[in-house]
Amino acid sequence: MRDIVRLPELTAGDVAEVGAKAANLGELISAGVDVPAGFCVPTSVYDRLVKPVVAPLTGTDPLEGSAVREAIESIELPAALFSLLEKAFHEVCPDGGGVAARSSGTSEDTEETSFAGQYHTELGVRTAEELIVALKKCWASMWEPHAIRYRERVGVPHSDVSMAVVVQAMVPADAAGVMFVTDQVVIESSWGLGEAVVSGLVTPDRFVVSRDDDHEVESFPGNKAQMIVPVAAGVETVDVAPDRVTALSITPEQAAELAALGLAIERHFGARQDVEWAITNGKIRFLQARPLTRDITVPAEVKWDSPINGAEWARISICDSWLPEPLSPLFATTLFPRLVDRWKQNWSTPDTAAVLPDPMAGTINGFAYIRLDGPLNKYPVKTAKLVFHFFRFHLARLERKWRRDVLPGHVRRIRELREIDPSGLDVRGLRRVIDEAEELSAKYWALLGGLAWYWNGGEWALHKLYAKLAGPAAGDEGFAVLLQGYPTKTAETDAALYDLARSAEPEEGFAGFLAEHGHQVYQLDFVEPTPADDPAAFRATLENYRGGSGQDPRERLKSLAHKRDALWKDVESSLSSSPARLSALRRLLNWNRRYSLVRDEALYYFTLGWPLIRRGYVELGRRLVVAGALGVDEDVFYLTGDELAAALAALERGEQPTAHAEVVQDRRQLRERQQQLIPPARVPEGMRVDVAGIDFLPIAFLGRDDSGEDVEGLRGVAVSPGLATGPARRIASARDFDKLQSGDVLIATYITPAWSPLLGIAGAVVTDTGGALSHGSIVAREYGIPAVMGTNNATKVIQDGQLVTVDGNRGLVLTERNGS
């Protein structure tokens, strides 16, 4: 095939040479659909120029692919190819308009794998020279960490893939978006270019259109505060006029016309379709089409009902910021209940079991909950014993037990287990290793459940008493400043990363850094890779430090310590005539300083076994793939514990395990839908835990306030003081970490230890979950940046790139639309 092929020349038979994206555009043109002019650089060019460069490097850093990407972007294109590209570019844009360069991988946009969003798209390319840069970026995107992991998950060998690039004239869209042709036609639309929809910049308008000849349309307006438009230098994100933010971006008549064309495209391809489209001056044009690889469902009302009749549940303790997303079936039925049960065993006795709920851990719509109902008032003597044992455990001198008895043995044994190669064990031996690591982790957490009362109780007391004790010297920023600037494991990790970035060969030391610190998790559910498996947060911070945009963590600590000491001098001076108040405040601060450090160290080692546990399960999944029971190794996380045990037992007996491909696919899709939900703190709402007429539930919700939108802006819990203004950057997962730039306001559902390095880059942080006592709040305070947590819906309300002000003193997040 020639090095440049015009889109009208392509058909479905050219997939191997141009990828499905390009071939599908050729098919759309042959079907009479309006497609912008363009051409394709086929896979033969990638194979000739890129593969010889890539082949020697693919074993050097298979996870990050950074060496491969750098090598690709350094390739010099032959003069003859440049000349062909320049000529084709000017044919597509004779008047000097821009083009879009889109990756078209050979495994992309197929019925089995979409690779949607995995590869690069460059918009607003204005010159042939810019096109060369965009072309190499598209090629290099095959070696981004998330693309590598996606291929591994869907079972596509890295050596089997190649990359073509589609170049199309940019459409100056009035409105654009996506369309899913399924049992109904679902259209998502926004102002300007469709990138605002596919990138998640806005909450788009949604139209649901019937498949019959009448094409009845239901409209659901979105929140479209910004749009992406073409400009001379590429594309730009601009604000939408206030009166258009919630106005429909297309008419119902246009939605019906789109649906009719979508159904025609479905008939042409003989399969349900995922289509991207744009409208300019009333004219509909299609930018790409691919088969749907999963069902698109219209959101329905979700009921938050107890799975057990009459049971009452709360998202407390481990369930909130540690488990912010729907659980995988494997975690929900193995380690999660074990963590809760081992904690319960520390303060319950056989004769008090009758007043405790069983099971105590469960899920509702996939989300983790602790069950709190029980016949407490029916058995007053047993309840009294239970309360006594509960407080005796939680108020005992647990720090000594943790530091002397639990921590050394936990660290030593987990490190011994990590030295074992899981691939060298038989099934029974591998299960024993996983089981021991899980049991060690559960027993460690069980002790932390009691130790947490020391740091939570101390901070709650400080929160309640500080203003009264400090008087006028308390200031607007509160007590948090007096707890900042102390060395912690978090700061130690960040300093090690900074030193690595400033070293002569940072890549050489990165593996050792991950071995030491890569166990800090993005969340507890092992369905998500740990930083040891996917070091996106560390990588993003490392690159910022290498670029010189991050401050030395030690200098940051010194600055915070100076501010802390200056405030304390003011407080001491103000209270010089009130020695009793000064003494009480000093003791309270000393308590909190001590247990903040204990907390940081204790939680740092809690997940030491997670990389081992996860890799053990992945190895079991690999063996079930070989046996034909699963499609890819990570499907194992979508089996229940009992299903996994049965499949492995069949393997040990030499029998064929039951195939689970269909049920795994259903559960993956269910979890994707559940990830859009916001779980309530209590089920049912308004529940109480009464003992002798006293509601004990507020104790479990220490540090959590009401949240949501009010007249001033978005309200949450003020957890780290200060005021900062910057562009919002919505970070949904590790895959998005490289989007965060220095000074951005990090908007996330949650923050866990593995996110900590990002706070060295961010100017402020806002989360949906968490409160004053969550680990994320402590970390934000250690980094000295303003933070508001527990807003409930910041990720739904705040648009990516929107200018926001975070008021960490008052717990407010103000957007430019409500007076920031």
Disulfide bonds with the S-S distance in Angstrom:
none
